[in-house]
Amino acid sequence: MAHQSHSYSRQRGFTLVELVMVIVILGVIGGVVAVFMRAPIDAYFASGRRAAMSDVADTAVRRMSRDIRKALPNSLRVNAAGTCLEFIPTRTGGRYREQDRTSGDGKGMNFAIAESGFNMLGRNADWSADQQIKSNDLIAVYNLGITGATAYNGDNVARVSTVVADTTSGSEESTISFTTPKQFPLESGSKRFHVIPVEENVVAYVCNGTTLRRLVTPGLTTGTGALFTSSATSYCGTATTLSAAPVLVSNLTSCAFTYNGNDLQRNGLVQMAISLGNGTGDGETVSLYHQINVNNTP
């Protein structure tokens, strides 16, 4: 009887030991890759956090810059600790008529007597709504920020009663009347005046603990304008008033203001240095230094 032979192909799979070795090798390779990848990934997220913090600080600084550039000349001041910067904001400004149209008509600004009003050059109604002079605003003339000529003491400010178009034929002027007659101490060489809005008579930026706040002192709607004080810290706020003030920056780690402009030069310089963290307590901070030129020409 003949025998038939068969060929069988011998097949073999992975053993358990081989699989374990592969897993171990892959784990080692993955760990090595993770070590090299961790640094750039951490750097990416850290860069994102710092960019966010820088954006917050930069936005606050730009907001402050816009405010400060509208400050009444020679009204900026910083407290002794350098944690509060305050100033008198202005809405707009203009030029006053120096002489009467006709003798005794009261159209010009007379610095020898208490005036009940004056004519400004230009028509108030022609200005944009946010620039127009309103009732209870304050008119400031030649503010020098010194004794006898500082708006903080009301020396050179008068409260507006009405602003109407001058009815004289061909006139392109407006008549500004005061609630109480006022004799201004000094005449402006360029015949200029500034308008302090009744909504905000004094603005203070205050570093309060870990926050930077914007504190606003609204103006009074009565009186002669002597609603300020000469104290350098009077509007830097107490814990009560500051708690209700809007927060511009949180997580402050340091904050300092410096102002160079008390020598009555034409320009002043505000320096701001703020640092803030990310609020996680890991010690990561971003610092920002900014300078603002201030026009002190009264």
C-alpha positions in Angstrom: 0.0 0.0 0.0 1.4 3.3 -1.1 1.9 6.1 1.5 1.0 9.8 0.6 3.2 12.4 2.2 1.9 15.9 3.2 4.0 19.0 3.8 2.9 21.3 6.7 4.0 24.9 6.9 5.2 25.6 10.4 3.6 28.9 11.8 4.7 30.7 14.9 3.4 33.9 16.7 4.8 36.3 19.3 5.6 34.9 22.6 4.4 36.7 25.8 8.0 37.5 26.6 8.5 39.2 23.2 5.2 41.3 23.7 6.4 42.4 27.1 9.7 43.5 25.7 8.1 45.5 23.0 5.8 47.2 25.5 8.8 48.0 27.7 10.8 49.4 24.7 7.9 51.5 23.5 7.4 52.9 27.1 11.1 53.8 27.2 10.9 55.5 23.8 7.7 57.3 24.8 9.3 58.5 28.1 12.3 59.9 26.2 10.1 61.7 23.7 8.0 63.1 26.5 11.1 64.5 28.3 12.2 66.3 25.1 8.6 67.5 24.3 7.7 68.7 27.8 9.9 71.8 27.7 8.6 73.3 24.5 5.0 72.5 25.5 5.4 74.1 28.9 7.0 77.1 27.2 4.1 77.4 24.8 1.5 77.5 27.6 3.7 79.8 29.7 4.0 82.2 26.8 0.2 82.2 26.4 -0.2 83.0 30.1 2.3 85.8 29.9 0.8 87.2 26.8 -2.6 87.3 28.5 -1.2 89.1 31.6 0.7 91.5 29.3 -2.5 92.3 27.4 -4.3 93.1 30.7 -1.5 95.4 31.8 -1.2 97.0 28.4 -4.9 97.7 28.2 -4.9 99.3 31.6 -1.9 101.5 30.8 -3.4 102.7 27.5 -6.7 103.5 29.3 -4.7 105.5 31.9 -2.7 107.2 29.1 -5.9 108.5 27.4 -7.2 109.8 30.7 -4.0 111.5 31.8 -3.4 113.2 28.4 -6.8 115.1 29.0 -5.7 116.3 32.4 -6.0 119.9 33.3 -2.5 121.4 33.0 -0.5 121.3 36.3 -3.2 119.2 38.1 -1.4 115.9 38.2 0.0 114.8 41.6 1.2 111.6 43.2 1.0 110.7 46.9 4.2 110.2 49.0 4.0 106.4 48.7 3.7 106.5 44.9 0.6 104.3 45.0 -1.9 107.0 43.9 -2.0 109.3 40.9 -4.7 111.9 40.7 -5.6 114.7 38.3 -8.5 116.9 37.2 -9.9 115.8 33.9 -11.1 118.1 31.1 -13.8 117.7 28.5 -12.7 120.4 26.2 -11.2 123.9 26.0 -11.4 127.1 24.1 -10.4 130.7 23.9 -12.2 133.6 25.6 -12.8 137.1 24.2 -10.3 139.5 25.6 -12.1 142.7 25.2 -15.8 143.8 25.2 -17.4 144.3 21.8 -18.7 147.6 23.0 -17.6 149.2 26.3 -19.3 147.7 29.3 -21.2 144.9 27.4 -19.5 142.2 29.5 -18.5 140.1 26.4 -14.8 140.2 27.2 -13.0 138.6 30.2 -12.1 141.3 32.7 -9.6 140.0 35.3 -9.8 143.2 37.4 -13.4 142.4 38.6 -15.7 139.5 39.5 -17.2 138.5 36.1 -20.7 136.9 35.7 -19.6 135.4 32.4 -17.8 135.9 29.1 -17.9 135.2 25.4 -16.0 132.3 24.0 -14.7 132.3 20.4 -16.8 129.8 18.4 -20.3 128.4 18.9 -20.8 125.7 21.5 -23.7 124.2 19.5 -21.3 123.5 16.6 -19.2 121.2 18.7 -19.9 117.5 18.9 -22.2 116.5 21.8 -19.5 115.0 23.9 -17.4 118.1 23.6 -20.1 120.7 24.3 -20.0 122.8 27.5 -22.9 122.0 29.8 -24.5 123.6 32.9 -22.6 122.9 36.1 -19.4 122.3 34.3 -16.4 124.2 35.7 -14.4 126.8 33.7 -10.7 126.9 34.7 -8.4 129.7 33.5 -4.6 129.5 33.8 -4.1 126.8 36.3 -0.6 126.8 37.6 -1.1 124.3 40.5 0.4 126.7 43.0 -1.0 128.7 46.0 -3.6 131.2 44.7 -3.8 129.6 41.2 -4.9 126.0 41.7 -8.2 124.5 40.7 -8.0 122.0 43.6 -8.7 125.0 45.9 -11.2 126.6 43.5 -8.9 129.6 43.0 -9.4 129.8 39.3 -12.6 128.0 38.5 -16.2 129.1 38.0 -19.3 127.1 37.7 -21.3 127.3 34.4 -24.9 128.4 34.6 -25.9 128.6 30.9 -24.2 128.5 27.5 -26.2 130.3 24.8 -25.4 131.6 21.3 -24.4 135.3 21.2 -27.3 137.1 19.5 -25.1 140.0 18.2 -25.4 140.3 14.5 -22.7 138.4 12.7 -21.3 136.9 15.9 -19.7 133.4 15.8 -19.5 133.3 19.6 -21.3 131.8 22.6 -22.0 133.5 25.9 -21.0 131.5 29.0 -22.7 132.6 32.2 -21.6 131.7 35.8 -23.8 130.7 38.7 -21.8 133.1 40.9 -19.6 136.0 39.7 -15.9 135.1 39.8 -12.7 137.1 39.6 -10.0 134.9 38.1 -6.5 135.6 39.6 -4.4 135.3 36.5 -4.9 135.9 32.8 -3.9 133.3 30.3 -1.2 134.5 27.8 -3.0 132.6 25.0 -6.5 133.5 26.2 -7.3 129.9 26.8 -9.7 128.2 29.2 -10.4 124.6 30.1 -13.7 122.8 30.9 -13.8 120.4 33.8 -16.8 118.1 33.4 -19.3 117.9 36.2 -19.5 114.2 35.9 -15.9 113.8 36.8 -14.1 116.5 38.8 -11.2 114.4 40.0 -9.9 111.1 38.8 -7.5 109.0 40.9 -5.7 105.7 39.9 -5.0 103.9 43.1 -2.9 100.8 43.8 -5.0 99.1 46.5 -3.5 95.8 47.6 -3.6 93.4 44.6 -5.9 95.7 42.5 -5.5 98.9 40.5 -8.7 100.9 40.7 -10.1 104.0 39.0 -11.7 106.3 41.6 -13.9 109.1 40.4 -15.0 112.1 42.4 -18.2 113.5 40.8 -18.6 117.2 40.9 -21.1 119.2 42.9 -23.8 121.0 41.1 -23.9 124.0 43.5 -21.4 126.4 44.9 -18.6 128.5 43.4 -16.3 125.7 42.4 -14.2 125.6 45.6 -15.0 121.9 46.1 -11.5 120.6 46.1 -8.8 120.5 48.9 -5.1 121.0 48.8 -4.3 117.6 50.4 -2.3 115.4 48.1 -4.0 112.3 49.3 -7.6 113.6 49.6 -8.9 111.8 46.6 -6.7 108.7 46.8 -9.6 107.0 48.6 -10.4 105.1 51.7 -11.1 101.4 51.9 -14.9 102.2 51.8 -14.7 104.4 48.6 -12.2 102.2 46.9 -14.3 99.0 47.4 -16.9 100.4 45.0 -14.4 101.7 42.4 -14.0 99.8 39.2 -11.0 97.4 39.0 -8.7 97.9 36.1 -6.1 95.3 37.0 -6.3 92.3 39.4 -3.4 90.2 40.8 -1.0 93.1 41.2 2.3 92.2 42.7 3.7 95.8 42.6 2.6 99.2 41.4 4.4 102.6 41.5 3.7 106.0 40.0 6.2 108.9 39.5 5.5 112.3 38.3 8.1 114.9 37.2 6.4 118.2 36.4 6.3 120.4 39.4 8.8 122.9 38.0 6.1 124.6 35.9 7.8 123.6 32.6 5.7 123.2 29.5 5.7 119.4 29.8 5.5 116.9 32.6 6.3 113.2 32.6 4.3 110.4 34.3 6.1 107.1 34.8 4.2 104.0 35.7 5.6 100.6 36.7 3.2 97.7 37.4 3.7 94.0 37.8 1.1 91.4 38.0 0.9 87.6 38.5 -1.4 85.0 37.0 -3.3 84.4 40.2 -2.1 80.8 40.7 0.6 81.6 43.3 3.4 80.1 41.2 5.4 83.3 41.3 5.2 84.0 37.6 4.9 87.7 36.9 4.8 90.2 34.1 6.2 93.7 34.5 5.3 96.7 32.4 6.9 100.2 32.4 5.3 103.1 30.6 5.9 106.8 30.3 3.3 109.5 29.4 4.1 113.0 28.3 1.8 115.6 29.8 1.1 119.0 28.3 1.3 121.5 31.2 0.8 124.7 29.1 -2.0 126.5 31.0 
